[in-house]
Amino acid sequence: MKTAAVIVQNAVRLLGAALIVLGFLFWSRTAFSLIPLHMRLGEILVALLWILAIIGIRAKAPAGLIAAAVVWGLVVVGFGMTMGRFLPGRAHEVIRVAHFLIGLAALGLAESLAARVKRALSLSTAA
């Protein structure tokens, strides 16, 4: 199970980097044709976050962290799918910044959950 957590954690890291690069391309007003790819990669990232939550349940990670991962995944998908409708025009930059921060929080949550899962699994094998 620890190997699965490491694999998922590294996949989240790679996807996170790709999503950030794509996001900055959109902010620079280029590559708008890649928005559907960005959305699919974001969905995959959320699925990986939820997989980490399932692994966390099995590894007896803190329930609050697991619940936060599940709920935050819903927030990421919901906000990402609807953000185009919020504050049109120049005010939309606020939404873009919020989207960026929500995504960064998801990456941080995945890192935290993976670390807790690996720690819990290390403690259970040492005992």
C-alpha positions as CSV (number, residue, x, y, z in Angstrom):
1,M,0.0,0.0,0.0
2,K,2.9,2.3,0.7
3,T,4.1,1.8,-2.9
4,A,0.7,2.8,-4.2
5,A,0.8,5.9,-2.1
6,V,4.2,6.9,-3.5
7,I,3.0,6.3,-7.1
8,V,-0.1,8.3,-6.6
9,Q,1.8,11.1,-4.8
10,N,4.3,11.3,-7.7
11,A,1.5,11.3,-10.3
12,V,-0.2,14.2,-8.4
13,R,3.1,16.1,-8.5
14,L,3.5,15.6,-12.2
15,L,-0.1,16.5,-12.9
16,G,0.2,19.5,-10.6
17,A,3.2,20.8,-12.5
18,A,1.5,20.3,-15.9
19,L,-1.7,22.1,-14.6
20,I,0.3,25.0,-13.3
21,V,2.2,25.4,-16.6
22,L,-1.1,25.2,-18.6
23,G,-2.7,27.7,-16.2
24,F,0.1,30.2,-16.8
25,L,-0.2,29.7,-20.5
26,F,-3.8,30.7,-20.3
27,W,-3.0,33.7,-18.1
28,S,-0.5,34.8,-20.8
29,R,-3.4,34.6,-23.3
30,T,-2.0,31.7,-25.2
31,A,-3.0,28.1,-25.7
32,F,-6.7,28.5,-25.0
33,S,-7.3,25.4,-27.2
34,L,-5.7,23.4,-24.3
35,I,-8.4,24.3,-21.8
36,P,-10.2,21.0,-22.3
37,L,-6.9,19.2,-21.6
38,H,-6.5,21.3,-18.4
39,M,-9.9,20.3,-17.3
40,R,-9.4,16.6,-17.8
41,L,-6.0,16.7,-16.1
42,G,-7.7,18.5,-13.2
43,E,-10.4,15.8,-13.0
44,I,-7.6,13.1,-13.0
45,L,-5.8,15.0,-10.2
46,V,-9.0,15.0,-8.1
47,A,-9.5,11.3,-8.8
48,L,-5.9,10.7,-7.5
49,L,-6.7,12.8,-4.4
50,W,-9.7,10.5,-3.7
51,I,-7.5,7.4,-4.3
52,L,-5.1,8.8,-1.7
53,A,-8.1,9.2,0.6
54,I,-9.1,5.6,0.1
55,I,-5.6,4.5,0.8
56,G,-5.7,6.8,3.8
57,I,-8.8,5.0,5.1
58,R,-7.0,1.7,4.9
59,A,-3.9,3.1,6.5
60,K,-5.9,4.6,9.3
61,A,-4.8,8.2,8.5
62,P,-6.6,11.0,10.4
63,A,-10.3,11.0,9.5
64,G,-10.4,14.8,9.3
65,L,-7.7,14.8,6.6
66,I,-9.5,12.1,4.6
67,A,-12.8,14.0,4.8
68,A,-11.0,17.2,3.8
69,A,-9.6,15.5,0.7
70,V,-13.0,14.2,-0.3
71,V,-14.7,17.5,0.2
72,W,-11.9,19.6,-1.3
73,G,-12.0,17.3,-4.4
74,L,-15.7,18.3,-4.9
75,V,-14.8,22.0,-4.4
76,V,-12.0,21.7,-7.1
77,V,-14.3,20.1,-9.6
78,G,-17.3,22.3,-8.9
79,F,-15.3,25.5,-9.0
80,G,-13.3,24.5,-12.0
81,M,-16.3,23.6,-14.1
82,T,-18.3,26.7,-13.2
83,M,-15.6,29.4,-12.9
84,G,-16.2,30.7,-16.4
85,R,-19.6,32.0,-15.3
86,F,-18.3,34.1,-12.4
87,L,-17.4,37.8,-12.7
88,P,-17.1,38.3,-16.4
89,G,-14.7,40.9,-17.8
90,R,-11.7,42.3,-16.0
91,A,-13.1,41.2,-12.6
92,H,-12.6,37.6,-13.8
93,E,-9.0,37.9,-12.7
94,V,-10.2,37.4,-9.1
95,I,-11.7,34.1,-10.1
96,R,-8.6,33.0,-11.9
97,V,-6.5,33.7,-8.7
98,A,-9.1,31.9,-6.6
99,H,-8.9,28.9,-9.0
100,F,-5.1,28.9,-8.8
101,L,-5.2,29.0,-5.0
102,I,-7.9,26.2,-4.8
103,G,-5.7,24.1,-7.1
104,L,-2.6,24.7,-5.0
105,A,-4.5,23.8,-1.8
106,A,-5.5,20.5,-3.5
107,L,-1.9,19.8,-4.3
108,G,-0.9,20.6,-0.7
109,L,-3.7,18.4,0.7
110,A,-2.5,15.5,-1.5
111,E,1.0,16.0,-0.3
112,S,-0.1,16.1,3.3
113,L,-2.3,13.1,3.0
114,A,0.4,11.0,1.2
115,A,2.9,11.9,3.9
116,R,0.5,10.9,6.7
117,V,-0.4,7.6,4.9
118,K,3.3,6.7,4.4
119,R,4.0,7.6,8.1
120,A,1.1,5.5,9.3
121,L,2.2,2.6,7.1
122,S,5.8,2.8,8.3
123,L,4.6,2.8,11.9
124,S,2.4,-0.2,11.4
125,T,5.2,-2.2,9.7
126,A,7.7,-1.2,12.4
127,A,5.4,-2.5,15.2
